[in-house]
Amino acid sequence: MSEDLTRLPVLFLTDQVILPGMAVPIELDDKAQAAIDAAQAGDGGTDGRLLVAPRFDDRYPTHGVIASIVQTGRTPGGSAAAVLRGQRRAHIGSGTTGPGAALWVEAEEIPDEPATDAAKELAAQYKQLVVGLLQKRDAWQMIDAVNRITDPSTLADTSGYAPYLTDEQKRQLLETPGVVDRLTLLVEWTTEYLAESEVSEKIATDVREGMEKTQREFLLRQQLAAIRKELGDAEPDGSDDYRTRVETADLPDAVREAALREVDRLERSSDQSPETGWIRTWLDTVLDLPWNVTTEDSTDIAAARAILDADHHGLDDVKDRIVEYLAVRARRASRGMSVVGGRGSGAVMVLGGPPGVGKTSLGESVARALGRKFVRVALGGVRDEAEIRGHRRTYVGALPGRIVRAIGEAGSMNPVVLLDEIDKLGSDFRGDPSAALLEVLDPAQNHTFRDHYLDLDLDLSDVVFLATANVIEQIPSALLDRMELVQIDGYTEDDKVAIARDYLLPRQRERAAIDAGEVTVTDEALRKIAADYTREPGVRQLERLLAKALRKAATKLAGDAAGGESGPLTVGLDELTDYLGRPRFTPDSAERTAVPGVATGLAVTGMGGDTLYVEVGAAEGDPGLTLTGQLGDVMKESAQIALSYVRSHADELGIDKTLLDRSFHVHFPAGATPKDGPSAGITMVTAMVSLLTGRRVRSDVAMTGEVTLNGRVLPIGGLKQKLLAAQRADMKLVFIPQRNEPDLDDVPTEVLSALDVRPMIDVAEIVQLALEPAEQAAPAASAA
């Protein structure tokens, strides 16, 4: 490979690389002009040739190309230029001296290697890649030129024209004499470039299509906006600038950060993405919530109590609790202590009692007394946990829970929220809503309540929660433990008369468009309606009957006006039958207890207190006990205990033991009504003894209490409601367990004055006092 050294002027290029076979124009500076002049002068045997080498900053060049001068001249700008054609590779030796201002070096020419089979195979592969690349650019003339090249070395050196190769790569090709090595590098580089270009083209195509689609949508939206403007329609939903709305809204810092993150996602999302609608709905929900809005509580305790008294008769326990709440907040405010937010600053109460006593309407009165917003949440029949905590945003049609929606409806963070019918919550495979309420109604936890839809902490600690329930026993114990229980029992007869006179009559007069002077309802008539036309702990049926009476009165007034007569009407005792028909309820205790084996008990249902009759019969046959009347397991066991007690204490009770070896049947009338509980134990014992002794039970006696096998009377629940029921049934003497005596403090005075309530500890004493004297007994108990 060795050749004689040739002394040539050298031209260094700093911005390009020339390979053999390339014809390249260059602009000439002073040094380049000196090299061109030296080559053209032919001094030193140059024959018009010079050495062209790339001179980059990283190192001194080791190889160059011997080039000939094709043409010299000037560019349109007036600067000197020359066209050089590369001929052969050369290795740059040491520097030497020469004529003129040019730099001279010793150059050793590197001859081309002969074409081998490997070189030809690589050349064909490289030519295929180059042709494919040129076809994409529609460079058909260059494809013809490439196809005419047959020499592998010449084909490899045409890569100097490739724009996708860097100057460093071209210098590497210049410094690689072996044609196989050069073609191997070129195949590798070209393959990589083609792969990258395919990806780039795909991205560019996608971007171009996306831009075209975006531009088309923008144009259509502009046209749609112009059409809406011409039609006078409002802007479509979602046209607001959410970022501006979030930045200007009064939001807590954590909420603002979360909202801005969602705004960023909204701005990055396409309008066709379903996620866009979800984000907008979420942002609207967050922006609509009153995060930092609170109402100022009333500090006038006397005025608050006056509002409560004006709206509802009685219910002193609830009124006292609300007044106490206001008093504490007023004292905290007077001492400069915070009264808003923080754990336990709100209140959670459950109002338990029968229907119609004013539990639901009391919530609005509490809100008015406190000076707060009021919102009602109906929980009856709710059986999905997501109704309380909200749905995850991944679900189609997701919404926040009822608690969050209630806060939004109220427009403040400290409203009075009435959770109506909390004992009617259900549960199924979707979860238990009562379990979700555990956090909501816990004053120690609800300052960080997290709704699944919002996924943000919501402070409920300053909310006053009022829950209502008819049957306290149906509320899960864990949930009931988190609330203050305020028991609201039924009204007395005097209460009903006062409520009807002061509240119900004015309201029904207004609905019937009757003035107070046109129709008068006497207090005696109101008392008659409450006693004989209704048997309820509340006043709903009483109000319906008053509405019925006033409708009939309005009809009469209309008839009188048509007939030329008019005058005020009075609804008294004598007129009740004309307005309301015959009384629906008449005292039947004397009739029911007219035969031995019937006793009057007292019970509590979801509708309040009520009388419960126990009938006992006996028949010849195998000893046994039959129970009817839809009884629960506890009541069935009480009947077994009562019979066992009577059998074991027959001598003390004056019972002929031969009468015990018969089949007994215990029946609780109103067989369609389910019954359960142990409080009818002493009633069943009394009825059995009455049957077996032939002594009737006094018609004015009622009783309640659980009995044990040795005759002890155990305490029961719902004493106040049971005594109210006894008063409504015209009972005079009521036996209760001695351990329930402290509960009498909660019973109204008028009830205690109307009843002779006797706390007892032994069922035998109750039997002796409840049964009529022996001389009035039925002649033959065995005939029963």
C-alpha positions in Angstrom: 0.0 0.0 0.0 3.0 2.3 0.4 3.4 5.1 -2.2 6.0 7.8 -2.5 5.2 10.8 -0.4 3.8 13.8 -2.3 4.3 17.3 -1.2 1.0 19.3 -1.5 -0.5 22.6 -0.3 -3.1 21.8 2.3 -6.6 23.4 2.6 -8.3 22.8 6.0 -12.1 22.9 6.1 -13.9 23.5 9.4 -17.5 23.0 8.3 -17.6 20.0 5.9 -15.9 16.8 4.8 -15.0 16.0 1.2 -14.7 12.3 0.2 -13.2 10.9 -3.0 -15.5 11.4 -6.0 -17.3 14.4 -4.5 -17.4 17.8 -6.3 -17.9 20.5 -3.7 -17.9 24.3 -4.0 -16.3 26.3 -1.2 -15.8 29.9 -0.3 -12.2 31.0 -0.1 -10.6 33.0 2.7 -7.0 34.2 2.7 -5.5 30.8 3.7 -7.7 28.9 1.3 -6.9 31.3 -1.5 -3.2 30.8 -0.8 -3.6 27.0 -1.1 -5.6 27.4 -4.3 -3.0 29.7 -5.8 -0.1 27.4 -4.8 -1.9 24.4 -6.5 -2.7 26.4 -9.7 0.9 27.6 -9.9 2.2 24.1 -10.1 5.1 24.7 -7.9 6.8 21.6 -6.5 5.0 19.3 -9.0 1.5 19.7 -7.6 -0.1 19.4 -11.1 -2.9 21.6 -10.0 -3.7 19.4 -7.0 -4.0 20.1 -3.3 -4.8 18.2 -0.1 -8.2 19.0 1.5 -8.6 17.9 5.1 -11.3 18.4 7.8 -10.0 20.4 10.7 -12.4 20.2 13.7 -11.7 21.5 17.2 -11.3 18.1 18.8 -8.0 17.0 17.1 -5.5 17.5 14.3 -6.6 15.6 11.1 -4.8 12.5 10.1 -6.4 11.9 6.7 -7.5 14.1 3.9 -8.4 13.8 0.2 -6.3 14.8 -2.7 -8.5 17.1 -4.8 -8.2 18.9 -8.1 -9.5 22.4 -8.8 -12.4 22.2 -11.2 -13.2 25.9 -11.4 -12.5 29.1 -9.6 -14.6 32.3 -9.6 -16.7 34.5 -7.5 -20.1 34.0 -5.8 -23.1 36.4 -6.5 -22.1 38.2 -3.3 -18.6 38.9 -4.7 -16.5 36.6 -2.6 -14.0 34.2 -4.1 -15.0 30.6 -4.5 -13.7 27.4 -6.0 -15.1 24.0 -7.0 -13.0 21.1 -5.8 -13.3 17.4 -6.8 -11.9 14.8 -4.5 -9.7 12.1 -6.1 -8.0 9.8 -3.6 -7.6 9.4 0.1 -4.3 10.4 1.6 -2.6 10.1 4.9 -1.2 13.4 6.2 2.4 13.2 7.1 4.7 15.9 8.5 4.6 19.5 7.5 7.1 20.8 4.9 8.1 24.0 3.3 7.0 25.3 0.0 6.7 28.5 -2.1 4.1 31.1 -1.4 1.9 31.7 1.7 0.2 28.3 1.6 0.8 25.5 4.2 2.5 22.4 2.7 2.4 18.8 4.0 3.7 15.5 2.9 0.7 13.3 1.7 0.8 9.5 1.3 -1.9 8.4 -1.2 -4.0 5.4 -0.1 -5.0 3.2 -3.0 -8.5 1.6 -3.2 -8.8 -2.0 -2.3 -10.0 -4.5 -4.9 -13.7 -5.4 -4.8 -14.4 -8.6 -2.9 -17.6 -10.6 -2.7 -18.3 -9.3 0.8 -17.8 -5.7 -0.4 -20.2 -6.4 -3.3 -22.9 -7.9 -1.0 -22.6 -5.0 1.4 -22.7 -2.5 -1.6 -25.9 -4.1 -2.8 -27.5 -3.9 0.6 -26.4 -0.3 1.0 -27.7 0.6 -2.5 -31.1 -0.9 -1.6 -31.3 1.2 1.5 -30.2 4.4 -0.3 -32.7 3.8 -3.2 -35.5 3.3 -0.7 -34.6 6.5 1.1 -34.5 8.4 -2.2 -37.8 7.0 -3.3 -39.5 8.5 -0.2 -38.1 11.9 -1.4 -39.0 11.3 -5.0 -35.4 11.9 -6.1 -35.6 9.8 -9.2 -32.5 11.4 -11.0 -30.3 10.6 -8.0 -31.7 7.1 -8.0 -30.6 6.6 -11.6 -27.1 8.0 -10.7 -26.8 5.6 -7.8 -27.9 2.6 -9.8 -25.2 3.3 -12.4 -22.5 3.0 -9.8 -20.9 -0.4 -9.7 -17.7 0.0 -7.8 -18.3 -0.6 -4.0 -15.7 2.0 -2.9 -17.2 4.7 -5.2 -20.7 3.8 -3.9 -19.5 4.1 -0.3 -17.9 7.5 -0.9 -21.1 8.9 -2.4 -22.4 8.9 1.2 -20.5 12.2 1.6 -23.6 13.8 0.0 -25.9 12.2 2.6 -27.5 15.0 4.7 -28.4 12.6 7.5 -24.7 11.8 8.3 -22.9 14.1 10.7 -19.5 15.6 9.9 -17.9 13.3 12.5 -19.4 10.3 10.8 -18.2 11.5 7.4 -14.7 12.1 8.9 -14.8 8.5 10.2 -15.6 7.3 6.7 -12.6 9.4 5.3 -10.3 7.8 7.9 -11.5 4.2 7.1 -9.6 2.9 4.0 -11.2 -0.5 3.9 -14.3 -0.5 1.7 -15.9 -3.4 3.7 -15.6 -1.5 6.9 -17.0 1.7 5.3 -20.0 -0.1 3.9 -20.7 -1.9 7.2 -20.8 1.5 9.0 -23.0 2.9 6.3 -25.5 0.1 6.4 -25.8 0.4 10.2 -26.2 4.2 10.2 -28.6 4.2 7.3 -30.8 1.5 8.9 -30.9 3.4 12.1 -31.8 6.6 10.3 -34.6 4.9 8.4 -36.1 3.5 11.6 -35.9 6.9 13.2 -37.4 8.6 10.2 -40.3 6.2 10.1 -41.1 7.0 13.8 -40.7 10.7 13.1 -42.9 10.5 10.0 -45.6 8.7 12.0 -45.4 11.3 14.8 -45.5 14.1 12.2 -48.5 12.5 10.5 -50.3 12.1 13.7 -49.5 15.7 14.7 -50.6 16.9 11.3 -53.8 15.0 11.4 -54.4 16.2 15.0 -53.7 19.8 14.0 -56.0 19.5 11.0 -58.7 18.0 13.2 -58.2 20.7 15.8 -58.3 23.4 13.2 -61.5 21.9 11.7 -63.1 21.7 15.2 -62.0 25.3 15.9 -63.5 26.5 12.7 -66.7 24.6 13.4 -66.9 25.9 17.0 -66.4 29.4 15.7 -69.2 28.9 13.3 -71.4 27.4 16.0 -70.7 30.3 18.3 -71.6 32.7 15.5 -74.8 30.7 14.9 -75.7 30.8 18.6 -75.0 34.5 18.7 -77.4 35.1 15.8 -80.0 32.9 17.5 -79.5 34.7 20.9 -78.6 31.4 22.7 -76.3 31.3 25.7 -72.8 30.0 25.6 -72.6 26.2 25.9 -71.7 24.5 29.2 -68.0 24.4 29.9 -67.2 27.7 28.1 -66.1 29.3 31.3 -62.5 29.8 32.1 -62.1 27.3 34.9 -58.6 28.5 35.8 -59.8 32.0 36.4 -62.8 30.8 38.4 -60.6 28.6 40.6 -58.0 31.3 41.2 -60.6 33.9 42.1 -62.8 31.6 44.2 -62.6 31.6 48.0 -61.2 28.1 48.5 -58.9 26.5 51.2 -55.3 26.1 50.0 -55.6 22.3 49.7 -58.8 22.5 47.8 -57.3 25.2 45.5 -54.3 23.0 44.7 -56.5 20.0 43.9 -58.7 22.1 41.7 -55.8 23.6 39.8 -54.4 20.1 39.2 -57.8 19.1 37.6 -57.7 22.3 35.6 -54.3 21.3 34.2 -55.8 17.9 33.2 -58.8 19.6 31.6 -56.6 21.9 29.5 -54.5 18.9 28.3 -57.5 16.8 27.5 -59.3 16.7 24.2 -62.8 17.9 24.0 -63.9 14.5 22.7 -62.4 12.7 25.7 -65.1 11.5 28.2 -62.8 12.6 31.0 -63.4 16.2 30.0 -67.0 16.1 31.1 -66.1 14.4 34.3 -63.5 17.0 35.2 -65.9 19.9 34.4 -68.6 18.3 36.6 -66.2 17.8 39.4 -64.9 21.4 39.2 -68.4 22.8 39.1 -69.3 20.8 42.2 -66.2 22.0 44.1 -66.7 25.6 43.0 -70.4 25.5 44.1 -69.6 24.3 47.7 -69.4 27.1 50.3 -66.0 26.2 51.6 -65.4 29.3 53.7 -69.0 30.5 54.1 -70.6 30.3 57.6 -73.6 32.0 59.1 -73.4 33.8 62.4 -75.3 32.1 65.2 -77.9 34.0 67.2 -76.7 34.9 70.7 -80.1 36.0 72.0 -81.1 32.9 74.0 -84.4 34.3 75.1 -85.4 35.0 71.5 -84.3 31.5 70.4 -86.4 29.9 73.1 -89.4 32.1 72.1 -89.1 30.9 68.5 -89.0 27.2 69.6 -92.0 27.7 71.9 -93.9 29.5 69.2 -93.4 26.7 66.7 -94.0 23.7 68.9 -95.9 22.9 72.0 -94.0 20.9 74.7 -90.8 19.0 73.6 -88.9 20.7 76.4 -86.0 18.3 76.2 -85.1 19.3 72.7 -85.6 23.0 73.3 -83.5 22.9 76.4 -80.6 21.1 74.5 -80.7 23.8 71.7 -80.7 26.6 74.2 -77.8 25.0 76.1 -75.9 24.8 72.8 -76.4 28.5 72.1 -75.5 29.4 75.7 -72.1 27.6 75.4 -71.3 29.3 72.1 -72.3 32.7 73.4 -70.0 32.3 76.4 -67.1 31.1 74.1 -67.6 34.1 71.9 -67.7 36.5 74.9 -64.3 35.2 76.0 -62.7 35.5 72.6 -62.6 31.7 72.0 -63.3 30.2 68.6 -66.8 29.1 68.1 -66.5 27.9 64.5 -64.8 24.7 63.4 -62.8 22.3 65.4 -63.7 19.0 66.8 -67.0 18.7 68.5 -68.1 22.3 68.0 -71.4 21.1 66.4 -74.1 18.9 67.8 -75.5 15.5 66.8 -78.8 14.5 68.2 -81.4 11.9 67.4 -85.0 12.6 68.1 -86.8 9.3 68.8 -90.5 8.9 69.1 -93.7 7.9 67.4 -95.0 9.5 64.2 -96.9 12.8 64.3 -95.2 14.3 67.3 -93.3 17.0 65.4 -89.8 15.6 65.0 -89.3 16.6 61.4 -90.9 20.1 61.7 -88.7 20.7 64.8 -85.6 20.8 62.6 -86.8 24.0 60.8 -87.6 25.6 64.1 -84.1 24.8 65.4 -82.5 26.3 62.3 -84.6 29.5 62.8 -83.7 29.7 66.5 -80.0 29.3 65.7 -80.1 31.7 62.7 -78.8 29.0 60.4 -79.7 27.5 57.1 -81.8 24.4 57.1 -81.6 21.4 54.8 -83.5 18.0 55.0 -82.0 14.7 53.9 -84.5 11.9 53.6 -82.9 8.6 54.5 -85.9 6.4 54.4 -85.3 3.4 52.1 -81.7 4.4 51.3 -79.7 1.2 50.9 -76.6 2.2 49.0 -73.5 3.3 50.8 -72.6 5.6 48.0 -75.7 7.7 48.7 -73.8 8.9 51.8 -70.2 8.9 50.7 -70.7 9.5 47.0 -69.6 7.5 44.0 -66.0 7.2 42.7 -65.4 9.5 39.8 -64.6 6.5 37.6 -68.2 5.6 37.4 -70.5 7.0 34.7 -73.0 9.5 36.2 -71.0 9.7 39.5 -72.3 12.2 42.1 -71.3 13.4 45.5 -73.1 11.9 48.5 -76.2 13.3 50.1 -74.2 15.0 52.9 -72.1 17.0 50.4 -75.2 17.9 48.4 -76.9 19.0 51.5 -74.0 21.4 52.3 -74.2 22.7 48.8 -77.9 23.3 49.0 -77.6 25.0 52.4 -74.9 27.4 51.0 -73.0 27.4 54.3 -70.6 25.1 56.2 -72.7 25.3 59.5 -76.3 24.5 58.6 -78.8 22.4 60.5 -79.0 19.1 58.6 -82.1 17.0 59.4 -81.4 13.3 58.7 -85.0 12.1 58.5 -86.0 8.5 59.2 -82.6 7.3 60.1 -84.0 4.1 61.4 -85.4 3.2 58.0 -81.9 2.8 56.4 -81.5 -0.4 54.5 -78.5 -2.4 53.4 -77.7 -4.7 50.5 -74.7 -5.9 48.4 -73.8 -2.3 47.7 -72.9 -1.6 51.4 -74.5 -0.4 54.6 -75.3 3.4 54.6 -75.6 3.3 58.4 -71.9 2.3 58.6 -71.0 5.3 56.3 -72.8 7.6 58.7 -70.5 6.6 61.6 -67.9 9.1 60.5 -70.4 11.8 59.5 -72.1 11.7 63.0 -69.0 11.4 65.1 -68.1 14.9 66.5 -64.5 13.7 67.0 -64.0 12.6 63.3 -66.3 14.6 61.0 -63.9 17.5 60.8 -62.1 15.5 58.1 -65.0 13.8 56.4 -63.9 12.6 52.9 -66.5 12.1 50.2 -65.5 9.5 47.5 -66.5 11.8 44.7 -64.8 15.0 46.0 -61.8 13.1 47.5 -61.2 16.2 49.6 -61.5 16.8 53.4 -64.8 18.4 54.3 -65.2 19.9 57.7 -68.6 19.0 59.2 -67.7 19.7 62.8 -69.7 22.9 62.9 -72.9 21.3 61.5 -75.8 20.6 63.7 -77.1 17.2 62.8 -80.7 16.3 63.9 -81.8 12.7 63.1 -85.3 11.4 63.5 -86.4 7.9 64.2 -89.6 6.1 65.1 -88.0 2.9 66.5 -84.7 3.5 68.3 -84.0 -0.2 68.5 -83.6 -0.4 64.7 -80.7 2.0 64.8 -77.3 0.1 64.9 -75.8 0.4 68.4 -72.5 1.9 67.1 -74.4 4.7 65.3 -76.7 5.3 68.2 -73.7 5.7 70.5 -72.4 8.6 68.5 -75.6 10.6 68.9 -77.4 12.2 71.8 -80.7 10.5 72.2 -83.7 12.8 72.9 -86.8 10.8 73.4 -90.1 12.5 72.3 -93.1 10.6 73.5 -96.7 11.0 72.6 -98.8 14.0 73.7 -101.3 14.0 76.5 -104.9 14.9 75.8 -104.4 18.4 77.2 -101.4 18.8 74.9 -103.4 17.7 71.9 -106.2 20.2 72.7 -103.6 23.0 73.1 -101.8 22.0 69.8 -105.1 21.8 67.9 -106.3 25.2 69.2 -103.0 27.1 68.8 -101.4 25.4 65.7 -103.6 23.1 63.8 -106.8 25.0 63.6 -105.2 28.3 62.3 -103.3 26.4 59.7 -106.4 24.5 58.4 -108.5 27.6 58.5 -106.0 29.3 56.2 -106.0 26.3 53.8 -109.8 26.2 53.7 -110.0 30.0 53.3 -112.1 30.4 56.4 -111.8 33.3 58.8 -111.6 32.8 62.5 -115.0 34.4 63.1 -116.8 32.2 60.5 -116.1 28.8 62.2 -115.5 28.1 65.8 -114.4 24.8 67.3 -114.9 24.5 71.0 -112.3 23.0 73.3 -114.8 20.3 74.4 -115.1 19.3 70.8 -111.4 19.2 70.4 -111.0 17.1 73.5 -113.7 14.7 72.2 -111.9 14.4 68.9 -108.6 13.7 70.6 -110.2 11.1 72.9 -112.8 9.2 70.8 -112.0 9.9 67.2 -108.2 9.3 67.3 -106.0 7.0 69.3 -102.5 8.2 68.3 -99.5 9.5 70.2 -99.1 12.4 67.6 -101.5 14.8 66.0 -101.5 13.9 62.3 -104.9 12.2 62.4 -106.3 14.9 64.6 -105.3 17.5 62.0 -106.9 15.5 59.2 -110.2 15.4 61.2 -110.0 19.1 61.7 -109.4 19.6 58.0 -112.4 17.4 57.3 -114.6 19.4 59.7 -113.5 22.7 58.2 -114.2 21.4 54.6 -117.7 20.5 55.6 -118.1 23.9 57.2 -116.9 25.6 54.1 -119.4 23.7 52.1 -122.2 24.8 54.5 -121.1 28.4 54.3 -121.1 28.2 50.5 -124.6 26.7 50.6 -125.8 29.4 53.0 -124.4 32.1 50.8 -126.2 30.7 47.8 -129.4 30.5 49.7 -129.2 34.0 50.9 -128.1 33.2 54.4 -124.8 33.4 56.1 -123.6 33.3 59.7 -120.8 31.9 61.9 -120.8 28.2 62.6 -119.9 26.5 65.9 -118.6 23.0 66.0 -119.4 21.6 69.5 -120.0 18.3 71.0 -123.5 18.0 69.6 -122.3 18.9 66.0 -119.4 16.5 65.9 -121.4 13.6 64.5 -122.6 15.8 61.6 -119.1 16.9 60.7 -117.0 13.8 61.5 -119.5 10.9 61.9 -119.7 8.6 64.8 -116.6 8.2 67.1 -114.2 5.5 65.9 -112.9 4.6 69.4 -115.0 3.8 72.4 -113.8 2.4 75.7 -113.9 -1.4 75.4 -111.9 -2.5 78.4 -115.0 -3.3 80.5 -116.4 -5.4 77.7 -113.2 -7.3 77.1 -112.5 -8.1 80.7 -116.1 -9.0 81.5 -115.0 -12.7 81.6 -112.2 -14.3 83.5 -108.9 -14.9 81.6 -108.6 -11.5 80.0 -106.1 -8.9 81.2 -105.1 -5.5 79.9 -101.4 -4.9 79.3 -99.4 -2.0 77.9 -97.0 -2.1 74.9 -94.9 0.2 72.8 -94.8 0.0 69.0 -93.4 2.2 66.3 -96.7 4.2 66.5 -96.2 4.9 70.2 -97.8 3.4 73.3 -100.9 1.2 73.1 -103.0 -1.2 75.2 -102.5 -4.9 74.7 -105.1 -7.4 75.7 -104.1 -11.0 76.7 -106.7 -13.7 76.4 -106.2 -17.1 78.1 -108.4 -20.2 77.5 -108.2 -23.8 78.6 -109.5 -27.1 77.2 -109.5 -30.7 78.2 -106.6 -32.7 76.7 -102.9 -33.2 77.0 -101.1 -30.5 79.0 -99.6 -28.0 76.7 -99.4 -24.4 75.6 -100.6 -22.9 72.4 -99.7 -19.3 71.4 -101.3 -17.2 68.7 -101.2 -13.5 67.6 -97.9 -13.3 65.6 -95.7 -13.4 68.6 -91.9 -13.1 68.6 -89.6 -15.6 70.3 -89.1 -13.4 73.4 -92.9 -13.2 74.0 -93.3 -16.9 73.5 -90.7 -17.5 76.1 -92.5 -15.1 78.4 -95.7 -17.2 78.0 -93.8 -20.3 79.0 -92.3 -18.6 82.0 -95.8 -17.3 83.1 -97.3 -20.8 82.8 -94.4 -22.3 84.8 -94.8 -19.7 87.5 -98.5 -20.3 87.8 -98.0 -24.1 88.0 -95.3 -23.8 90.6 -97.1 -21.3 92.8 -100.7 -22.6 92.5 -101.2 -22.9 96.2 -100.1 -19.3 96.9 -102.4 -18.1 94.1 -105.4 -20.1 95.3 -105.5 -22.3 92.2 -106.9 -25.9 92.2 -103.9 -27.9 90.9 -106.3 -30.3 89.1 -107.1 -27.5 86.7 -103.4 -27.2 85.5 -103.4 -30.5 83.7 -105.1 -29.1 80.7 -104.2 -27.5 77.3 -103.8 -23.7 77.6 -104.2 -21.3 74.7 -102.8 -17.8 75.0 -104.0 -15.3 72.4 -103.1 -11.7 71.8 -105.8 -10.0 69.8 -105.1 -8.0 66.7 -103.5 -11.1 65.3 -102.3 -9.4 62.2 -100.0 -7.2 64.2 -96.5 -8.7 65.1 -95.7 -8.5 68.7 -92.6 -9.2 70.7 -90.9 -8.3 74.0 -90.9 -9.5 77.6 -93.0 -6.7 79.1 -96.3 -8.7 78.9 -95.1 -11.3 81.4 -97.1 -10.1 84.4 -100.1 -9.5 82.2 -100.0 -13.2 81.1 -99.7 -14.4 84.7 -102.7 -12.2 85.7 -104.8 -13.5 82.9 -103.9 -17.2 83.7 -104.7 -16.8 87.4 -107.9 -15.0 86.4 -109.0 -17.9 84.3 -108.0 -20.6 86.8 -109.6 -18.8 89.8 -112.7 -17.6 88.0 -112.0 -14.0 89.2 -112.3 -11.3 86.5 -109.6 -8.7 86.1 -110.6 -5.2 86.9 -111.6 -3.3 83.8 -109.7 -0.2 84.9 -106.4 -1.9 85.6 -103.5 -2.1 83.2 -100.0 -3.4 83.8 -96.6 -3.9 82.3 -93.5 -5.7 83.5 -91.3 -8.7 82.8 -91.8 -11.7 85.1 -89.2 -14.3 86.3 -89.8 -17.9 87.3 -89.9 -16.9 91.0 -92.4 -14.1 90.4 -90.0 -11.1 90.4 -91.1 -8.1 88.3 -88.2 -6.8 86.2 -88.0 -3.3 84.6 -89.2 -2.5 81.1 -88.7 0.3 78.5 -91.0 2.9 77.1 -92.8 3.7 80.4 -93.9 7.2 79.5 -95.5 6.1 76.2 -97.2 3.2 78.0 -98.7 5.5 80.6 -99.9 7.9 78.0 -101.6 4.9 76.3 -103.2 3.9 79.6 -104.6 7.4 80.1 -106.0 7.4 76.5 -107.7 4.1 77.3 -109.3 5.5 80.5 -107.4 3.2 82.8 -107.3 4.2 86.5 -104.8 1.8 88.1 -101.5 0.9 86.5 -98.9 -1.6 87.8 -95.3 -1.0 86.8 -92.0 -2.6 88.0 -90.5 -0.9 91.1 -87.2 -0.4 89.3 -89.0 1.8 86.8 -90.1 4.2 89.5 -87.3 6.8 88.6 -88.7 7.0 85.1 -91.9 8.6 86.5 -90.0 11.9 86.6 -90.3 12.1 82.8 -94.1 11.5 82.8 -96.3 14.7 82.6 -98.0 15.7 85.8 -101.5 15.5 84.3 -100.9 11.9 83.4 -99.7 11.0 86.9 -102.7 12.8 88.4 -105.1 10.9 86.2 -103.6 7.5 86.9 -102.8 5.5 90.1 -99.4 4.3 89.2 -98.1 1.6 91.6 -94.5 0.3 91.4 -94.5 -3.4 92.3 -91.8 -6.0 92.9 -93.8 -9.3 93.2 -96.3 -10.5 90.6 -98.4 -12.3 93.3 -99.3 -8.9 94.8 -100.2 -7.6 91.4 -102.6 -10.5 90.9 -104.3 -10.0 94.2 -104.8 -6.3 93.5 -105.8 -6.7 89.9 -108.4 -9.4 90.3 -111.9 -8.7 91.6 -112.8 -10.1 95.0 -113.5 -13.8 95.2 -117.2 -13.3 96.0 -117.6 -11.6 92.6 -115.8 -14.5 90.8 -117.5 -16.5 88.1 -119.4 -19.5 89.6 -117.3 -22.2 87.9 -113.8 -21.6 86.7 -113.6 -25.2 85.4 -116.2 -24.3 82.8 -113.7 -22.0 81.1 
